[in-house]
Amino acid sequence: MIKISVIIPVYNGEKYIKRCIDSIKKQTFNDWEIILVDDGSKDKTGVICDSYALEDKRIKVFHKSNGGVSVARNFGIDKAIGDYITFVDCDDWIEKDFFEKVVNFLTKDSVDILITGFIFDKNGVSKNIFKGKYAEILCEQKKQVEFFKQDKFSWTVYDKFFKRDIIRFFKFNKHIKIGEDMLFFWQVLNFAKNVGYLPLYDYHYDISASNTMTSKFSLKWFHGLKVKRNIYNQVKDISKEIELLSRIVVVVEMVILAKKASEVNNYKSEKLIKCLQKKIRKNIYLSILYPRSNIMTFRQRLGIIYFSLPYRFLK
C-alpha cells in the first residue's frame, strides 16, 4: 500500500491552518502522514498544530526558528517516511477524495512525479485556468514543453506528488525568495524518468489569502528573473520550440520586474526600467505568439508592448 507524506510549512497561519488540516483528515484514503513545520510562528499557529497532533498520531509537528519556506520544506523532506511526498500551503485545502484518486493512479503507474493541477479560489469563487482533460504519461521533451507553456500545469510544487526515493536528492534553495518552487520542480522534473499527468484539480489554491504578487518591489524580485535566465541557458540548445518558450518566460519576468520597479519613483528604479526596456524591446515580437496559451496573460502581452515604448511615454 502506498503511503503519502504531506509537508505543510506554516508561519503565522492561525487563520487558515484548521481548514487545511481538516481537509486532509477528511480524506477517504487514510494511509498518510502530515508533517507540520512551524517556522517560528508568533501567533497561535503552534498551539493549534500541537492540538491536532495530540488527537491524531499521523500528524507530526516540528517547531523551529524562522528560516523561510524553503528551509521548512527541506526539513519536512528529511522527516518524511511516505512513498510519495506532496506539499500543501497552510492557507489552501483539498477535496476529500483527492488522495484516493491519486493512489489509484500510482498503484497502476508508479511514476516518479504525478502532476494533478489545481484551481484558484478567491473569496469563495473557484477558477480553473488549465486546459488538460486526460491522464497521460509525459515523454522527455513534452514534459519540458508543457513546463514552459503552463497550459496543463504550473511551476508550483503543491499540486504534485514526488516519489521520496527521487526527491530526497534535491533541496529547495534557501537563498532564493521568489522562484524557488520553479527551480526545485525543474531540477526534479529533469531527473525524473517518468512523469504522470492526472488532471484532477482537487487542490484549492486560496489566492485571496496570498500576498506574494501584491508585495512591494525589493531586490528579491530579481531572484525570479535569475532563476528563469539560468533555466533558459540550460535549455536553449535543445530545440527551437523550447528555446522560444523559455525566452518568453524570461521576457515576461522582465515585464513583471519593470512593472514592480515602476511603482517606485526614484533614480535607481528609472535606471533599472530603462535597462529592462532595451531587452524587452528586442523581443516585442513575442507578444503575438502562443495566443491561446497560459505562457502569457493578456496583460503581460500588453506589458511587452508597453515597456517597448520610449521611457518618456511611460510617465
KEMILUM-801342 format. One record per residue: x negated, y negated, z of N, C-alpha, C in turn. Coordinates in steps of 0.05 Angstrom, whole numbers, padded with zeros to 5 digits, always signed. Layout:
BEGIN
XYZXYZXYZ
...
***
This chain:
BEGIN
-00017+00024+00000+00000+00000+00000-00018-00025+00000
-00010-00044-00015-00025-00069-00017-00019-00088+00006
-00040-00100+00017-00036-00119+00039-00044-00147+00029
-00028-00167+00036-00033-00194+00027-00042-00212+00050
-00063-00226+00046-00072-00246+00066-00064-00274+00056
-00051-00288+00074-00042-00315+00067-00058-00335+00083
-00074-00352+00070-00090-00371+00084-00076-00399+00083
-00071-00410+00106-00058-00436+00108-00076-00455+00124
-00091-00472+00110-00105-00493+00124-00086-00515+00132
-00088-00525+00157-00068-00544+00166-00081-00566+00183
-00074-00591+00176-00084-00614+00191-00061-00633+00196
-00054-00637+00220-00031-00655+00227-00006-00648+00211
+00001-00623+00212+00024-00614+00195+00048-00607+00211
+00052-00619+00235+00074-00612+00252+00102-00616+00239
+00104-00633+00219+00129-00639+00207+00139-00617+00189
+00120-00602+00176+00128-00582+00156+00119-00554+00162
+00101-00550+00181+00089-00523+00184+00109-00501+00191
+00130-00508+00206+00150-00488+00213+00164-00477+00189
+00172-00495+00171+00185-00487+00146+00167-00469+00130
+00142-00475+00129+00123-00459+00114+00120-00431+00125
+00115-00429+00151+00111-00403+00164+00137-00387+00163
+00160-00399+00168+00185-00385+00167+00191-00373+00140
+00183-00386+00119+00188-00376+00092+00171-00351+00087
+00149-00348+00100+00132-00324+00097+00143-00302+00115
+00152-00309+00139+00163-00289+00157+00188-00276+00146
+00202-00290+00129+00227-00280+00118+00223-00263+00093
+00198-00258+00086+00192-00242+00062+00204-00214+00064
+00214-00204+00041+00225-00177+00040+00203-00156+00040
+00179-00165+00034+00155-00148+00035+00140-00156+00061
+00134-00135+00077+00125-00140+00105+00095-00137+00110
+00080-00125+00092+00052-00119+00097+00034-00144+00090
+00035-00163+00107+00020-00188+00102+00008-00197+00128
-00011-00215+00127-00022-00229+00150-00024-00259+00143
-00019-00275+00163-00022-00304+00159-00046-00313+00175
-00064-00327+00162-00087-00339+00175-00084-00369+00176
-00077-00379+00199-00073-00408+00203-00099-00420+00212
-00110-00438+00196-00135-00452+00204-00128-00480+00212
-00126-00485+00238-00120-00512+00248-00146-00528+00247
-00147-00547+00228-00171-00562+00222-00173-00587+00239
-00172-00584+00265-00176-00607+00283-00152-00625+00285
-00128-00614+00283-00103-00630+00284-00101-00646+00310
-00090-00670+00307-00087-00688+00331-00058-00689+00340
-00040-00676+00326-00012-00675+00334-00005-00648+00347
+00019-00639+00345+00027-00614+00358+00024-00590+00340
+00010-00593+00318+00006-00570+00299-00006-00546+00313
-00027-00549+00329-00040-00527+00342-00021-00512+00360
-00005-00526+00375+00014-00514+00394+00035-00498+00379
+00045-00509+00357+00065-00496+00341+00054-00470+00329
+00030-00471+00319+00017-00448+00307+00013-00426+00328
+00004-00434+00352-00001-00414+00373+00025-00400+00381
+00047-00415+00381+00073-00403+00389+00081-00381+00369
+00076-00386+00343+00082-00365+00323+00064-00341+00327
+00039-00345+00333+00020-00323+00337+00028-00305+00360
+00040-00317+00381+00049-00302+00404+00073-00285+00398
+00089-00293+00378+00113-00279+00371+00107-00256+00350
+00087-00259+00334+00082-00240+00312+00052-00235+00310
+00044-00210+00313+00016-00202+00312+00003-00205+00285
+00020-00208+00264+00010-00211+00237+00000-00240+00232
+00006-00257+00251-00002-00286+00249-00026-00291+00267
-00048-00301+00254-00072-00307+00269-00078-00337+00267
-00086-00348+00289-00092-00377+00290-00121-00382+00298
-00134-00399+00283-00161-00407+00290-00162-00438+00291
-00172-00447+00314-00175-00476+00318-00204-00484+00314
-00209-00504+00298-00236-00513+00293-00237-00543+00290
-00260-00555+00292-00263-00584+00289-00258-00590+00259
-00250-00615+00254-00243-00623+00227-00266-00622+00208
-00263-00607+00187-00284-00604+00167-00274-00607+00139
-00248-00610+00136-00236-00613+00109-00224-00587+00099
-00207-00589+00078-00192-00566+00069-00210-00545+00057
-00232-00552+00044-00250-00532+00032-00263-00515+00054
-00273-00527+00075-00285-00512+00097-00264-00494+00110
-00240-00504+00113-00218-00488+00125-00211-00464+00108
-00210-00468+00082-00204-00445+00064-00227-00425+00064
-00251-00434+00064-00274-00415+00065-00274-00399+00091
-00267-00412+00112-00264-00399+00138-00243-00377+00137
-00220-00384+00125-00199-00364+00122-00206-00340+00105
-00221-00345+00083-00230-00323+00066-00247-00304+00082
-00265-00314+00099-00283-00297+00115-00267-00281+00135
-00244-00291+00144-00228-00276+00164-00208-00257+00152
-00202-00260+00127-00181-00244+00114-00189-00215+00112
-00168-00197+00115-00173-00168+00112-00155-00156+00091
-00138-00172+00078-00119-00162+00058-00133-00154+00032
-00119-00139+00016-00129-00131-00010-00129-00155-00029
-00109-00172-00026-00107-00197-00042-00104-00221-00023
-00115-00243-00032-00114-00268-00016-00099-00289-00032
-00081-00303-00019-00068-00325-00031-00069-00349-00012
-00065-00373-00023-00066-00397-00007-00039-00411-00007
-00031-00421+00015-00006-00436+00017-00012-00462+00032
-00003-00484+00021-00006-00510+00035+00015-00512+00057
+00008-00525+00079+00026-00525+00102+00052-00539+00098
+00054-00556+00077+00079-00571+00072+00095-00558+00049
+00087-00535+00040+00101-00521+00019+00116-00496+00030
+00131-00483+00013+00145-00459+00022+00150-00440-00002
+00157-00415+00004+00160-00395-00017+00187-00381-00015
+00197-00370-00037+00222-00354-00037+00218-00328-00023
+00239-00317-00012+00237-00294+00006+00229-00268-00007
+00233-00265-00033+00225-00240-00047+00200-00244-00064
+00185-00266-00059+00161-00273-00074+00140-00251-00073
+00133-00243-00048+00112-00223-00045+00120-00196-00055
+00145-00189-00053+00155-00163-00062+00151-00161-00093
+00158-00182-00107+00155-00182-00136+00125-00182-00144
+00109-00196-00129+00080-00196-00134+00068-00169-00131
+00075-00156-00108+00064-00129-00102+00073-00108-00122
+00098-00110-00131+00108-00092-00152+00091-00094-00177
+00083-00118-00185+00066-00122-00208+00038-00111-00203
+00026-00118-00180-00001-00110-00174-00004-00079-00170
+00018-00066-00162+00017-00037-00159+00014-00024-00186
+00025-00036-00207+00023-00025-00234-00002-00034-00248
-00010-00060-00244-00033-00071-00257-00051-00085-00236
-00072-00071-00228-00090-00081-00207-00109-00102-00218
-00099-00125-00225-00115-00146-00237-00132-00161-00216
-00152-00174-00225-00170-00189-00206-00156-00215-00196
-00140-00227-00214-00125-00251-00207-00097-00248-00218
-00077-00255-00202-00049-00257-00212-00040-00285-00209
-00031-00297-00231-00021-00324-00231+00010-00324-00233
+00023-00338-00215+00053-00337-00215+00067-00363-00221
+00053-00385-00222+00066-00411-00227+00080-00422-00202
+00087-00447-00203+00101-00460-00181+00120-00481-00192
+00138-00490-00175+00156-00512-00182+00152-00535-00163
+00157-00559-00174+00155-00583-00158+00181-00588-00142
+00179-00595-00117+00202-00603-00101+00198-00632-00093
+00218-00648-00097+00216-00676-00089+00243-00684-00078
+00244-00689-00052+00269-00697-00038+00292-00678-00044
+00286-00652-00044+00307-00632-00047+00313-00625-00076
+00300-00638-00095+00304-00632-00123+00281-00617-00135
+00286-00594-00148+00265-00578-00159+00261-00583-00189
+00236-00581-00198+00230-00585-00226+00207-00567-00234
+00211-00552-00256+00191-00535-00267+00179-00547-00293
+00153-00551-00293+00140-00564-00316+00127-00543-00334
+00126-00518-00325+00111-00497-00340+00130-00483-00360
+00117-00471-00381+00133-00461-00403+00131-00430-00406
+00116-00417-00389+00113-00388-00390+00138-00374-00382
+00146-00353-00397+00170-00339-00392+00166-00309-00388
+00143-00298-00399+00139-00270-00399+00113-00262-00385
+00114-00239-00372+00090-00228-00359+00070-00219-00380
+00044-00222-00375+00024-00213-00394-00003-00211-00380
-00022-00198-00394-00049-00197-00385-00065-00216-00404
-00079-00235-00392-00093-00255-00408-00121-00246-00416
-00127-00246-00441-00153-00238-00451-00173-00260-00445
-00199-00255-00451-00220-00273-00443-00217-00301-00452
-00214-00306-00479-00213-00333-00489-00185-00345-00484
-00164-00329-00483-00138-00340-00479-00135-00352-00451
-00148-00339-00431-00146-00349-00404-00160-00377-00402
-00181-00381-00418-00195-00406-00418-00178-00428-00432
-00165-00421-00454-00148-00439-00469-00125-00448-00451
-00112-00429-00438-00090-00435-00420-00098-00451-00396
-00123-00447-00387-00133-00462-00364-00133-00492-00371
-00141-00499-00395-00142-00528-00402-00115-00539-00410
-00099-00523-00425-00074-00533-00435-00053-00538-00412
-00055-00521-00392-00037-00523-00368-00007-00519-00375
-00002-00505-00397+00026-00500-00404+00038-00478-00387
+00021-00459-00379+00031-00436-00363+00023-00437-00334
+00002-00450-00328-00007-00453-00300-00026-00477-00297
-00030-00485-00273-00047-00508-00267-00073-00498-00254
-00089-00518-00245-00115-00512-00233-00114-00507-00203
-00090-00507-00192-00087-00503-00163-00093-00474-00156
-00097-00469-00130-00102-00442-00121-00078-00430-00106
-00058-00447-00100-00036-00437-00082-00015-00421-00096
-00015-00418-00122+00005-00401-00135-00008-00376-00147
-00031-00369-00135-00047-00348-00146-00055-00327-00125
-00059-00303-00134-00067-00281-00116-00094-00270-00125
-00114-00272-00108-00141-00264-00115-00149-00238-00101
-00160-00220-00116-00170-00195-00104-00192-00203-00085
-00190-00193-00060-00210-00201-00040-00238-00192-00047
-00241-00169-00060-00267-00160-00068-00281-00178-00089
-00264-00195-00102-00275-00214-00122-00280-00241-00109
-00260-00251-00094-00261-00278-00084-00282-00282-00062
-00290-00260-00049-00309-00263-00027-00337-00272-00037
-00341-00271-00063-00367-00280-00074-00367-00311-00079
-00345-00324-00075-00343-00352-00081-00335-00369-00057
-00343-00394-00058-00336-00413-00037-00326-00439-00049
-00308-00452-00035-00299-00479-00042-00322-00498-00035
-00328-00517-00053-00349-00536-00048-00339-00558-00029
-00350-00558-00005-00341-00576+00016-00348-00605+00010
-00366-00610-00008-00375-00637-00014-00357-00651-00035
-00339-00635-00048-00321-00646-00068-00294-00651-00056
-00284-00675-00057-00259-00682-00044-00236-00682-00063
-00241-00686-00089-00220-00684-00109-00230-00666-00132
-00215-00645-00138-00224-00626-00159-00236-00601-00148
-00235-00597-00122-00247-00573-00110-00231-00548-00118
-00205-00551-00120-00188-00529-00130-00195-00520-00158
-00198-00540-00175-00204-00534-00203-00230-00520-00206
-00251-00530-00193-00277-00518-00195-00277-00489-00185
-00265-00485-00162-00264-00458-00150-00249-00439-00168
-00225-00447-00178-00209-00430-00195-00224-00424-00221
-00237-00444-00232-00252-00440-00257-00274-00419-00253
-00289-00420-00231-00310-00401-00226-00300-00373-00223
-00278-00370-00207-00267-00343-00203-00254-00333-00229
-00241-00350-00244-00228-00342-00268-00247-00331-00288
-00271-00343-00291-00290-00334-00310-00305-00308-00301
-00305-00304-00275-00317-00280-00264-00299-00256-00266
-00273-00261-00264-00253-00240-00265-00252-00225-00291
-00250-00199-00290-00249-00182-00314-00221-00181-00326
-00201-00182-00309-00173-00182-00319-00156-00201-00303
-00139-00216-00317-00122-00236-00304-00093-00231-00312
-00076-00229-00292-00048-00224-00298-00032-00250-00296
-00011-00252-00312+00006-00276-00311+00035-00266-00307
+00047-00275-00285+00075-00267-00278+00090-00292-00271
+00105-00304-00290+00119-00329-00285+00143-00327-00267
+00138-00327-00241+00159-00324-00221+00170-00352-00212
+00152-00371-00209+00158-00398-00200+00173-00397-00173
+00163-00380-00155+00175-00377-00128+00160-00393-00107
+00139-00407-00115+00125-00424-00097+00134-00453-00100
+00143-00465-00078+00153-00493-00079+00132-00512-00069
+00123-00529-00087+00103-00549-00080+00118-00575-00074
+00117-00583-00049+00132-00607-00040+00117-00632-00046
+00122-00643-00069+00108-00667-00078+00114-00692-00061
+00138-00691-00049+00146-00714-00032+00129-00716-00007
+00117-00693+00001+00100-00692+00025+00071-00697+00019
+00064-00698-00007+00036-00702-00015+00030-00731-00019
+00006-00739-00010-00003-00767-00014-00028-00769-00030
-00037-00747-00042-00063-00747-00056-00063-00766-00079
-00043-00765-00097-00043-00781-00121-00037-00811-00116
-00027-00817-00091-00020-00844-00085-00041-00857-00067
-00062-00842-00061-00083-00854-00044-00099-00875-00059
-00111-00893-00044-00125-00916-00056-00151-00907-00068
-00161-00925-00086-00186-00919-00100-00210-00918-00081
-00226-00898-00085-00251-00895-00069-00271-00878-00085
-00295-00876-00076-00315-00861-00090-00308-00832-00094
-00291-00821-00077-00284-00793-00080-00270-00787-00106
-00258-00807-00119-00244-00803-00145-00264-00796-00167
-00290-00802-00163-00310-00794-00182-00315-00764-00182
-00308-00751-00160-00312-00722-00158-00297-00707-00179
-00272-00715-00183-00255-00701-00203-00267-00704-00231
-00277-00727-00238-00290-00731-00264-00315-00715-00267
-00331-00714-00245-00356-00699-00246-00350-00669-00250
-00330-00658-00236-00323-00630-00239-00315-00624-00268
-00299-00641-00280-00288-00636-00307-00310-00639-00328
-00329-00658-00324-00351-00661-00342-00370-00637-00341
-00374-00626-00317-00391-00603-00314-00379-00579-00328
-00352-00575-00325-00339-00553-00338-00340-00557-00369
-00336-00582-00378-00338-00587-00407-00365-00579-00418
-00387-00585-00403-00413-00577-00413-00417-00547-00413
-00402-00533-00397-00404-00504-00397-00390-00491-00421
-00369-00504-00430-00351-00490-00450-00352-00503-00478
-00365-00525-00481-00364-00540-00507-00373-00524-00531
-00390-00504-00527-00400-00488-00549-00386-00462-00553
-00365-00456-00537-00350-00431-00540-00334-00430-00566
-00318-00451-00570-00302-00453-00595-00294-00482-00598
-00286-00489-00622-00277-00516-00628-00252-00523-00611
-00234-00504-00609-00209-00509-00594-00215-00515-00565
-00231-00498-00553-00237-00502-00524-00253-00527-00520
-00271-00534-00538-00286-00559-00536-00267-00583-00536
-00247-00582-00554-00228-00604-00557-00210-00606-00532
-00201-00583-00523-00183-00583-00499-00198-00594-00475
-00222-00585-00471-00238-00593-00447-00245-00623-00450
-00249-00633-00474-00255-00661-00479-00230-00678-00470
-00207-00669-00477-00182-00683-00470-00180-00684-00439
-00186-00662-00426-00184-00662-00397-00203-00683-00384
-00227-00686-00395-00246-00705-00386-00236-00734-00390
-00226-00739-00415-00217-00766-00422-00192-00774-00405
-00174-00755-00400-00151-00761-00383-00160-00768-00355
-00180-00755-00345-00191-00761-00319-00203-00789-00318
-00215-00797-00341-00226-00824-00343-00204-00845-00342
-00181-00839-00354-00158-00857-00354-00148-00859-00325
-00146-00837-00311-00137-00837-00283-00156-00854-00266
-00181-00851-00270-00201-00866-00255-00200-00896-00262
-00196-00902-00287-00194-00930-00296-00170-00943-00283
-00147-00928-00283-00123-00939-00271-00127-00944-00241
-00140-00926-00227-00145-00929-00199-00163-00954-00194
-00183-00956-00211-00202-00979-00208-00188-01005-00214
-00168-01005-00231-00154-01030-00238-00137-01041-00215
-00132-01023-00195-00117-01032-00172-00135-01048-00152
-00161-01047-00157-00180-01062-00140-00192-01085-00157
-00186-01109-00150-00194-01132-00166-00220-01144-00156
-00243-01132-00165-00269-01144-00159-00289-01138-00181
-00313-01148-00178-00333-01146-00199-00340-01117-00205
-00344-01101-00184-00352-01073-00188-00330-01057-00203
-00305-01062-00196-00283-01047-00210-00282-01056-00239
-00286-01081-00244-00286-01091-00272-00308-01078-00288
-00331-01076-00276-00354-01064-00289-00349-01034-00295
-00337-01021-00276-00330-00992-00279-00310-00988-00302
-00289-01005-00302-00268-01002-00322-00280-01007-00350
-00297-01026-00353-00309-01032-00379-00327-01008-00388
-00340-00996-00369-00357-00972-00376-00339-00949-00385
-00317-00944-00371-00299-00923-00378-00285-00929-00404
-00279-00954-00409-00266-00961-00434-00282-00954-00459
-00308-00957-00457-00325-00950-00480-00322-00921-00487
-00321-00904-00467-00318-00875-00472-00290-00868-00480
-00270-00880-00468-00242-00875-00476-00237-00883-00504
-00247-00907-00512-00243-00918-00538-00253-00899-00560
-00275-00886-00555-00286-00867-00575-00269-00843-00579
-00250-00838-00560-00233-00814-00561-00204-00821-00563
-00198-00844-00574-00170-00853-00575-00153-00834-00592
-00165-00820-00611-00150-00802-00628-00138-00778-00612
-00149-00773-00589-00139-00751-00573-00111-00755-00563
-00102-00780-00563-00076-00787-00552-00053-00775-00568
-00058-00768-00593-00037-00757-00611-00037-00727-00613
-00057-00714-00600-00060-00685-00602-00043-00670-00581
-00036-00645-00588-00020-00628-00570+00004-00643-00558
+00022-00653-00575+00044-00670-00565+00063-00656-00546
+00065-00629-00548+00084-00615-00531+00070-00599-00508
+00046-00606-00503+00031-00591-00483+00029-00607-00457
+00025-00593-00435+00022-00605-00408-00006-00617-00404
-00023-00615-00424-00051-00624-00421-00051-00655-00416
-00031-00669-00427-00029-00698-00423+00001-00705-00419
+00006-00721-00399+00033-00732-00397+00036-00755-00417
+00061-00764-00421+00065-00786-00439+00051-00811-00430
+00052-00816-00404+00038-00839-00392+00008-00838-00396
-00003-00814-00394-00032-00811-00398-00040-00816-00427
-00022-00808-00446-00027-00814-00474-00027-00845-00478
-00008-00858-00466-00007-00887-00468-00031-00899-00454
-00040-00886-00433-00064-00896-00419-00089-00896-00436
-00092-00875-00452-00115-00874-00470-00114-00898-00490
-00090-00904-00500-00087-00926-00519-00092-00953-00504
-00080-00955-00480-00082-00980-00465-00110-00987-00458
-00125-00967-00447-00153-00973-00439-00172-00973-00462
-00162-00969-00486-00179-00972-00510-00178-01001-00520
-00159-01017-00509-00157-01045-00516-00181-01061-00504
-00188-01084-00516-00208-01101-00503-00200-01108-00475
-00220-01110-00457-00215-01114-00429-00198-01139-00424
-00201-01160-00439-00187-01185-00435-00157-01182-00438
-00148-01161-00453-00120-01156-00456-00107-01140-00433
-00124-01130-00415-00114-01115-00393-00106-01132-00370
-00113-01157-00371-00106-01175-00349-00077-01183-00349
***
